[in-house]
Amino acid sequence: PLPLPPPSSPPPALPPSPPPPFPPPAPPPPIFGCTDPVASNYDSLATAFGAEGCAYPVLGCMNSTAINFDALATEDDGSCVAPAYGCMSYLALNYDSAANQQDMCVYAVYGCTATSALNYFSDANVDDGSCVIPSYGCTSQSASNYDSSATVLDGSCVFPKFGCTDSNALNYRSDATQDDSSCDYAMYGCTLTFAVNYDSTATHYDRNSCELERLGCTDPTAYNYNPVANVDDSSCVAYPSKSRRLREMLTQRRRLAELGCTITVAINFDSLATEDDGNCTFEVLGCIDSVADNYDPTANTDDGLCVYPGCTDTSAPNYDSTATVLDDTCDFDIYGCMASPAINYDSAATVDDGLCAYEGCTDTAANNFDSTATDNNGACLYTVSGCTNSAADNFQASATQDDGSCVIFGCTNVNATNYDSSANTHDGTCVEPVLGCTDSTASNYLVAATEDDGSCRFPGCTIEEARNYDTSASFDDGSCQYYSPPPAPPSPPPPSPPPPSPLPPPSVPPRAPPLP
């Protein structure tokens, strides 16, 4: 038989059970304060966000005399810039490259600065060498007092009036200042060749001097006596020599006979008459045209010698082709300027002499150059270059042509809050953006901030296991809440049991002797 195994060793003794746990200790009271480590008043001992909140520094210039002084700054950042006043426009004569605050600028206005010049420009402060110094006088070459050295007409020109200056001449002109050799010396008299007193030396007809020949019977006892006749034409007819008794008998016979003019030389001779009626009409020669100068109301037969006085000079403007004798009515040509706008206009002129003078601007470089002007009147207008933009700081009201010099001050920094797109010259007024938190719900909200810099801080529960975990919170404010009380802190581990005593080696029973 096999030997039995030795009895097993007793199991090792188990360690004693730990004592029952103690109830969790009460949480410590909260310590209120700023729990945001980036805040200037961060409290490392605070366990809860306090009502006083967190304070965040506002960086900026705190020097009130600086041009970039920031009244909201709580911490100086060393950015202060002292003001330097001066003209900040590089186009100005007094440009100051060191200036950062705009002061009065003086811009160049080019032109003539000589007050005595024709083109004096009162706005100019830089002479451009364009001054035209005038020399006043008569600049019209047609004037009698023409001054070749004069450049500007001064109204002193004396223009000659041409004509006959001899008062004894027929065409004497009282206002003529220069004789033109046109004097016509008239000899008045009877120029009618058929007149009794014809004067061969006379050149002009004198209507009151001519004694015209009137033919007729000048015998007052004649039957055909003509009282106006001054030259007897041997036409007298005597009365018949009859006694009274015979005449009475003849008168009685006339009653019975054919009465009429029986005198053959009478213009009313009646060839059928047997007895003369004593009414014979004899020819009276003369001018029978009532408009003629020598009209004879007693004439009954025109003699073809009617006289029509007038201007028979074909060179006179009032030449009369119907006139038969020259009188003193001729209007001879008066040479002069006939253009009323001219400065030497002669209202009495009948023939233009081509010497009209016109005043105006004769400078081809002037804006108002007058191509018709012959004499400069000193009223030329020239182009004035300058700034024509009324909104510009250097606007020049007298400028007629813009030269691109306009200066418009303003903020030229595109990043500034008051950037002015119309400005072309910086004036130091730019307002830089204020960086900060622009979210009014943030704990570091900055009222003065104009541009958010991503620095907003939001208090809240930052523990994910809490039921009010806030993903938007930037820092924990001790407000976390849990669904059950949080586990108590673990009890300190019990002391380790002493190591067990070593077991005695198992006893081996003596081997049994083998069976026989």
C-alpha positions as MATLAB code, in Angstrom:
seq = 'PLPLPPPSSPPPALPPSPPPPFPPPAPPPPIFGCTDPVASNYDSLATAFGAEGCAYPVLGCMNSTAINFDALATEDDGSCVAPAYGCMSYLALNYDSAANQQDMCVYAVYGCTATSALNYFSDANVDDGSCVIPSYGCTSQSASNYDSSATVLDGSCVFPKFGCTDSNALNYRSDATQDDSSCDYAMYGCTLTFAVNYDSTATHYDRNSCELERLGCTDPTAYNYNPVANVDDSSCVAYPSKSRRLREMLTQRRRLAELGCTITVAINFDSLATEDDGNCTFEVLGCIDSVADNYDPTANTDDGLCVYPGCTDTSAPNYDSTATVLDDTCDFDIYGCMASPAINYDSAATVDDGLCAYEGCTDTAANNFDSTATDNNGACLYTVSGCTNSAADNFQASATQDDGSCVIFGCTNVNATNYDSSANTHDGTCVEPVLGCTDSTASNYLVAATEDDGSCRFPGCTIEEARNYDTSASFDDGSCQYYSPPPAPPSPPPPSPPPPSPLPPPSVPPRAPPLP';
ca = [
       0.000    0.000    0.000;
       0.946    3.594   -0.903;
       1.824    5.835    1.942;
      -0.767    8.450    2.828;
       0.048   12.066    2.174;
       0.851   14.155    5.060;
      -1.932   16.231    6.432;
      -2.267   19.741    4.702;
      -1.068   22.840    6.428;
      -3.680   25.160    7.829;
      -4.438   28.219    5.594;
      -2.730   31.473    6.503;
      -4.656   33.822    8.674;
      -6.508   36.708    6.792;
      -5.769   40.327    7.674;
      -8.335   41.961    9.875;
     -11.128   43.978    8.104;
     -10.600   47.720    7.962;
     -12.616   49.776   10.326;
     -15.824   51.285    8.903;
     -15.235   54.631    6.969;
     -15.768   57.991    8.672;
     -18.404   60.399    7.250;
     -16.844   62.862    4.660;
     -15.691   66.088    6.171;
     -17.718   69.263    5.346;
     -16.274   71.239    2.401;
     -14.296   74.282    3.428;
     -16.084   77.676    3.033;
     -15.442   79.352   -0.366;
     -12.824   82.019   -0.673;
     -14.179   84.737   -2.992;
     -11.865   86.629   -5.274;
     -10.658   86.901   -8.861;
      -9.903   83.437  -10.087;
      -8.635   84.567  -13.557;
      -4.858   84.206  -13.517;
      -4.468   86.824  -16.312;
      -6.236   89.523  -14.299;
      -4.245   92.130  -12.437;
      -6.098   91.295   -9.195;
      -5.853   87.512   -9.521;
      -6.131   85.790   -6.120;
      -4.467   82.399   -6.091;
      -6.279   81.488   -2.869;
      -9.712   82.286   -4.207;
     -12.007   79.353   -4.770;
     -15.056   81.292   -5.952;
     -15.536   84.214   -8.336;
     -16.123   87.303   -6.253;
     -18.684   90.022   -6.829;
     -15.941   92.611   -7.243;
     -14.862   90.784  -10.403;
     -11.512   90.805  -12.084;
      -9.571   93.860  -13.057;
      -7.653   93.872  -16.299;
      -4.923   96.360  -17.189;
      -5.596   98.903  -19.984;
      -2.305   99.620  -21.697;
      -1.742  103.046  -23.217;
      -0.147  106.441  -22.855;
      -0.960  108.015  -19.507;
       0.806  111.346  -20.135;
      -1.935  113.955  -20.623;
       0.374  116.232  -22.631;
       1.112  113.559  -25.212;
      -0.718  113.578  -28.529;
      -1.753  109.937  -27.956;
      -2.852  110.346  -24.321;
      -5.366  107.644  -23.379;
      -7.628  108.671  -20.522;
      -8.776  105.060  -20.102;
      -5.293  103.609  -19.731;
      -4.435  102.128  -16.354;
      -0.926  101.074  -17.215;
       1.535  103.146  -19.238;
       2.979  101.206  -22.125;
       5.729  103.673  -23.011;
       4.041  104.724  -26.274;
       3.609  108.426  -25.448;
       4.464  110.830  -28.270;
       5.152  114.483  -27.445;
       3.429  117.046  -29.712;
       5.495  118.837  -32.357;
       3.556  121.586  -34.111;
       4.383  122.601  -37.650;
       3.273  122.420  -41.268;
       2.966  118.793  -42.259;
       2.413  119.358  -45.985;
       5.551  118.760  -48.029;
       4.066  121.014  -50.722;
       4.157  124.043  -48.443;
       6.952  126.563  -48.261;
       7.208  126.066  -44.489;
       7.030  122.275  -44.462;
       8.378  120.796  -41.192;
       9.353  117.146  -41.473;
       9.570  116.832  -37.659;
       5.991  118.005  -37.044;
       3.317  115.589  -35.904;
       0.613  118.170  -35.230;
      -0.702  120.300  -38.062;
      -0.051  124.015  -37.856;
      -0.512  126.777  -40.444;
       0.978  126.049  -43.857;
       2.103  128.638  -46.366;
       1.830  127.477  -49.951;
       3.627  128.918  -52.930;
       1.464  131.106  -55.144;
       3.416  131.999  -58.256;
       2.856  135.208  -60.141;
       3.975  138.790  -60.565;
       4.586  140.466  -57.213;
       5.392  143.948  -58.566;
       2.467  146.219  -57.739;
       3.263  148.505  -60.657;
       3.057  145.709  -63.225;
       0.126  145.217  -65.536;
      -0.175  141.601  -64.431;
       0.388  142.199  -60.719;
      -1.098  139.294  -58.756;
      -1.988  140.216  -55.196;
      -2.184  136.561  -54.092;
       1.324  135.721  -55.276;
       4.077  135.204  -52.703;
       6.698  133.872  -55.125;
       7.620  136.001  -58.123;
       7.750  133.985  -61.329;
       9.453  136.626  -63.455;
       6.361  137.303  -65.531;
       5.887  140.957  -64.548;
       4.991  143.316  -67.363;
       5.913  146.862  -66.389;
       3.739  149.263  -68.392;
       4.773  152.349  -70.277;
       1.676  154.478  -70.664;
       1.015  156.661  -73.660;
      -0.690  156.748  -77.025;
      -0.079  153.423  -78.747;
      -2.169  154.078  -81.835;
      -0.011  154.716  -84.863;
      -2.794  156.637  -86.560;
      -2.846  159.226  -83.773;
      -1.017  162.497  -84.141;
       0.659  161.985  -80.749;
       1.661  158.354  -81.263;
       4.317  157.220  -78.779;
       6.377  154.319  -80.085;
       7.792  153.619  -76.614;
       4.370  153.250  -75.005;
       3.029  149.758  -74.307;
      -0.328  150.581  -72.750;
      -2.959  152.906  -74.132;
      -3.759  155.644  -71.633;
      -6.553  157.428  -73.472;
      -4.380  160.366  -74.485;
      -4.434  159.712  -78.223;
      -5.364  162.657  -80.404;
      -6.619  161.489  -83.752;
      -6.466  163.925  -86.687;
      -9.615  164.966  -88.481;
      -8.834  165.505  -92.102;
     -10.512  168.193  -94.170;
     -10.281  171.697  -95.507;
      -9.067  174.037  -92.782;
      -9.444  177.267  -94.838;
     -12.575  179.071  -93.735;
     -12.702  180.857  -97.114;
     -13.120  177.573  -98.942;
     -16.481  176.228  -99.974;
     -15.860  172.934  -98.131;
     -14.314  174.393  -94.998;
     -14.542  171.973  -92.033;
     -14.518  173.726  -88.699;
     -13.509  170.632  -86.682;
     -10.718  169.555  -89.047;
      -7.314  169.356  -87.386;
      -5.274  168.454  -90.444;
      -5.685  169.926  -93.923;
      -6.045  167.342  -96.644;
      -5.682  169.735  -99.582;
      -9.329  169.343 -100.450;
     -10.308  173.010 -100.152;
     -12.689  174.178 -102.867;
     -12.744  177.929 -103.428;
     -16.077  178.924 -104.961;
     -16.678  182.027 -107.179;
     -20.340  182.882 -106.988;
     -22.101  184.693 -109.806;
     -24.437  184.215 -112.696;
     -23.290  181.112 -114.514;
     -26.241  181.023 -116.955;
     -24.880  181.729 -120.411;
     -28.255  182.921 -121.607;
     -28.594  185.420 -118.765;
     -28.207  189.089 -119.436;
     -25.490  189.352 -116.754;
     -23.687  186.024 -117.406;
     -20.330  185.940 -115.570;
     -17.760  183.692 -117.211;
     -15.469  183.835 -114.137;
     -18.079  182.477 -111.734;
     -17.813  178.826 -110.678;
     -20.985  178.522 -108.627;
     -24.465  179.665 -109.480;
     -25.880  182.538 -107.469;
     -29.601  182.316 -107.930;
     -30.196  185.879 -106.872;
     -27.719  187.457 -109.248;
     -28.843  186.244 -112.665;
     -30.929  188.599 -114.818;
     -32.623  186.402 -117.351;
     -33.545  187.771 -120.801;
     -37.302  188.148 -121.212;
     -38.245  188.828 -124.803;
     -41.416  190.658 -125.674;
     -43.005  193.939 -126.626;
     -41.691  196.649 -124.400;
     -43.901  199.422 -125.883;
     -46.624  200.190 -123.364;
     -48.769  201.768 -126.135;
     -48.672  198.636 -128.197;
     -51.531  196.272 -128.444;
     -49.291  193.407 -127.195;
     -47.240  195.252 -124.564;
     -45.487  192.828 -122.116;
     -44.696  194.521 -118.799;
     -42.172  191.805 -117.706;
     -40.176  191.857 -120.931;
     -36.732  193.404 -120.659;
     -35.619  192.822 -124.207;
     -37.834  194.040 -127.071;
     -38.258  191.391 -129.687;
     -39.864  193.768 -132.259;
     -43.178  192.067 -131.842;
     -45.153  195.157 -130.853;
     -48.508  195.537 -132.594;
     -50.070  199.014 -132.667;
     -53.737  199.616 -132.145;
     -55.617  200.457 -135.412;
     -55.988  204.252 -135.940;
     -59.777  204.742 -136.180;
     -62.103  207.540 -135.135;
     -64.482  207.128 -132.311;
     -67.440  206.926 -134.621;
     -65.688  204.353 -136.670;
     -64.819  202.319 -133.625;
     -68.442  202.404 -132.552;
     -69.474  201.219 -135.960;
     -66.906  198.494 -135.793;
     -68.159  197.481 -132.373;
     -71.693  197.255 -133.794;
     -70.384  195.203 -136.644;
     -68.536  192.851 -134.250;
     -71.801  191.959 -132.750;
     -72.910  190.756 -136.109;
     -69.558  189.379 -137.250;
     -67.394  186.377 -136.214;
     -65.337  187.715 -133.355;
     -61.810  186.484 -132.470;
     -58.141  187.297 -132.618;
     -57.330  188.371 -136.083;
     -53.635  189.088 -135.470;
     -51.676  186.330 -137.079;
     -48.659  186.613 -134.745;
     -50.860  186.022 -131.698;
     -50.782  182.554 -130.276;
     -54.588  182.529 -130.247;
     -55.021  183.805 -133.825;
     -58.402  182.738 -135.169;
     -58.441  182.403 -138.933;
     -62.270  182.285 -138.996;
     -62.676  185.525 -137.138;
     -63.894  188.481 -139.238;
     -63.616  190.953 -136.458;
     -60.858  191.247 -133.811;
     -62.221  190.985 -130.309;
     -59.260  192.654 -128.666;
     -58.271  189.483 -126.745;
     -55.270  188.393 -128.666;
     -52.684  186.568 -126.573;
     -49.141  186.952 -127.632;
     -46.277  184.513 -126.960;
     -44.412  185.143 -123.713;
     -41.273  183.026 -123.601;
     -39.898  181.819 -120.263;
     -39.562  178.863 -117.899;
     -42.977  177.466 -117.204;
     -41.769  174.678 -114.760;
     -42.830  175.778 -111.267;
     -40.031  173.773 -109.616;
     -37.317  175.492 -111.609;
     -35.278  178.206 -110.045;
     -36.243  180.670 -112.797;
     -39.915  179.809 -113.103;
     -41.822  182.651 -114.798;
     -45.521  182.672 -113.913;
     -46.227  185.147 -116.779;
     -44.669  182.933 -119.437;
     -46.942  180.856 -121.588;
     -44.328  179.324 -123.802;
     -41.358  177.371 -122.413;
     -38.084  178.613 -123.711;
     -36.162  175.468 -122.740;
     -33.979  177.450 -120.378;
     -35.308  176.318 -116.995;
     -32.634  176.440 -114.329;
     -32.254  173.610 -111.783;
     -29.460  174.362 -109.280;
     -27.729  171.559 -107.390;
     -24.487  169.672 -106.995;
     -23.111  168.931 -110.436;
     -19.755  167.693 -109.096;
     -19.645  163.978 -109.844;
     -17.019  163.439 -107.113;
     -19.391  164.665 -104.403;
     -21.448  162.084 -102.484;
     -24.603  164.127 -103.187;
     -24.059  164.601 -106.931;
     -27.380  165.495 -108.599;
     -27.692  164.350 -112.187;
     -30.840  166.468 -112.681;
     -29.106  169.695 -111.698;
     -28.218  172.094 -114.530;
     -26.123  174.598 -112.615;
     -23.642  174.091 -109.743;
     -24.589  175.672 -106.461;
     -23.074  175.447 -102.959;
     -24.851  172.271 -101.862;
     -22.101  169.752 -102.682;
     -21.034  167.590  -99.750;
     -17.441  166.690 -100.356;
     -15.887  163.484  -98.975;
     -14.673  163.564  -95.376;
     -12.144  160.852  -94.677;
     -12.037  159.285  -91.233;
     -12.886  156.210  -89.164;
     -16.526  155.278  -89.672;
     -16.667  152.364  -87.176;
     -18.469  153.485  -84.043;
     -16.709  150.999  -81.690;
     -13.309  152.432  -82.619;
     -11.570  154.862  -80.279;
     -11.025  157.277  -83.203;
     -14.540  157.095  -84.607;
     -15.424  160.215  -86.647;
     -19.168  160.723  -86.876;
     -18.693  163.324  -89.652;
     -16.662  161.022  -91.890;
     -18.224  159.980  -95.179;
     -15.357  157.825  -96.416;
     -13.576  155.333  -94.176;
      -9.838  155.874  -94.184;
      -8.970  152.381  -92.941;
      -7.218  153.757  -89.862;
      -9.732  152.746  -87.198;
      -8.108  151.957  -83.825;
      -9.586  149.481  -81.368;
      -8.531  149.048  -77.750;
      -8.313  145.654  -76.098;
      -5.860  142.994  -74.997;
      -3.165  142.557  -77.626;
      -1.096  139.957  -75.741;
      -1.511  136.600  -77.473;
      -0.560  134.827  -74.229;
      -3.504  136.329  -72.359;
      -6.780  134.513  -71.868;
      -8.732  137.457  -73.264;
      -6.525  138.160  -76.256;
      -8.496  140.196  -78.790;
      -7.369  139.662  -82.355;
      -9.312  142.753  -83.480;
      -7.593  145.073  -81.005;
      -4.897  147.414  -82.297;
      -4.003  149.120  -79.024;
      -3.381  147.424  -75.671;
      -5.647  148.769  -72.936;
      -3.801  147.058  -70.074;
      -6.763  144.807  -69.238;
      -5.233  141.461  -70.247;
      -6.197  138.494  -68.082;
      -3.725  135.670  -67.614;
      -4.008  132.061  -66.459;
      -3.528  131.730  -62.706;
      -2.414  128.260  -61.670;
      -3.332  127.013  -58.236;
      -5.707  124.850  -56.257;
      -9.273  125.219  -57.523;
     -10.857  122.761  -55.076;
     -12.837  124.859  -52.603;
     -12.689  122.010  -50.079;
      -8.880  122.063  -50.010;
      -6.914  123.797  -47.271;
      -4.916  125.749  -49.841;
      -7.854  126.690  -52.056;
      -6.963  129.696  -54.192;
     -10.045  131.652  -55.223;
      -8.157  133.554  -57.914;
      -6.855  130.407  -59.621;
      -8.240  129.719  -63.082;
      -6.355  126.478  -63.729;
      -5.796  123.650  -61.272;
      -2.140  122.694  -60.930;
      -2.606  119.594  -58.799;
      -1.357  121.298  -55.645;
      -4.537  120.936  -53.585;
      -3.900  119.899  -49.991;
      -6.675  118.266  -47.997;
      -5.669  117.580  -44.411;
      -7.058  114.633  -42.524;
      -6.266  111.183  -41.259;
      -4.594  109.177  -44.004;
      -4.091  106.000  -41.936;
      -6.464  103.402  -43.351;
      -6.354  101.516  -40.022;
      -7.457  104.542  -37.985;
     -11.043  104.861  -36.858;
     -11.297  108.328  -38.431;
      -9.610  107.516  -41.738;
     -10.517  110.143  -44.350;
     -10.416  108.794  -47.907;
     -10.537  112.329  -49.336;
      -7.474  113.499  -47.390;
      -4.080  113.498  -49.065;
      -2.008  115.026  -46.268;
      -1.753  113.620  -42.771;
      -2.560  116.129  -40.046;
      -1.820  114.074  -36.939;
      -5.473  113.633  -35.997;
      -5.701  109.902  -36.598;
      -7.433  108.008  -33.824;
      -5.852  104.588  -33.549;
      -8.188  101.686  -32.774;
      -8.436  100.687  -29.104;
      -7.821   96.968  -28.811;
      -9.659   95.061  -26.140;
     -12.639   92.916  -25.334;
     -15.776   94.276  -26.952;
     -18.162   91.658  -25.521;
     -20.159   93.285  -22.729;
     -20.794   89.885  -21.121;
     -17.083   89.237  -20.613;
     -15.454   89.863  -17.287;
     -12.817   92.031  -18.973;
     -15.202   93.992  -21.212;
     -13.562   97.294  -22.213;
     -16.051  100.039  -22.915;
     -13.522  102.127  -24.864;
     -12.422   99.259  -27.106;
     -13.112   99.800  -30.809;
     -11.596   96.569  -32.067;
     -11.850   93.165  -30.434;
      -8.472   91.560  -29.847;
      -9.749   88.129  -28.783;
      -8.891   88.720  -25.135;
     -12.391   88.335  -23.707;
     -12.516   86.293  -20.463;
     -15.652   84.491  -19.377;
     -15.977   82.998  -15.849;
     -17.740   79.667  -15.417;
     -17.420   76.028  -14.511;
     -14.541   74.439  -16.319;
     -14.916   70.885  -14.857;
     -16.390   68.605  -17.468;
     -17.957   66.232  -14.877;
     -20.000   69.066  -13.409;
     -23.569   69.402  -14.521;
     -23.077   73.126  -15.231;
     -19.928   72.666  -17.200;
     -19.516   75.755  -19.446;
     -17.572   75.214  -22.673;
     -17.301   78.949  -23.217;
     -15.738   79.612  -19.791;
     -12.178   80.852  -19.867;
     -11.495   80.284  -16.214;
     -13.167   78.478  -13.336;
     -15.127   80.656  -10.981;
     -15.874   77.898   -8.414;
     -19.486   77.562   -9.497;
     -19.400   73.894  -10.582;
     -22.397   71.770   -9.464;
     -22.588   68.001   -9.481;
     -25.445   65.501   -9.831;
     -24.429   63.712   -6.475;
     -22.159   64.762   -3.707;
     -18.663   64.272   -4.814;
     -16.854   61.191   -3.265;
     -15.123   61.867   -0.040;
     -11.474   62.001   -0.206;
     -10.081   58.400    0.166;
      -9.166   57.284    3.714;
      -5.573   56.786    4.345;
      -4.638   53.130    3.659;
      -4.421   50.847    6.773;
      -1.009   49.922    7.970;
       0.464   46.904    6.241;
       0.154   43.589    8.325;
       3.378   42.061    9.520;
       4.733   39.408    7.231;
       3.596   35.812    8.216;
       5.957   33.533   10.150;
       7.692   30.982    7.979;
       5.942   27.567    8.010;
       7.868   24.556    9.400;
       8.923   22.090    6.779;
       6.481   19.266    6.358;
       7.293   16.139    8.278;
       7.994   13.008    6.200;
       6.795    9.762    7.811;
       9.298    6.994    7.861;
       9.245    4.863    4.807;
       7.678    1.419    5.638;
       9.706   -1.594    5.092;
       8.904   -3.478    2.001;
       6.514   -6.306    2.276;
       7.866   -9.699    2.166;
];
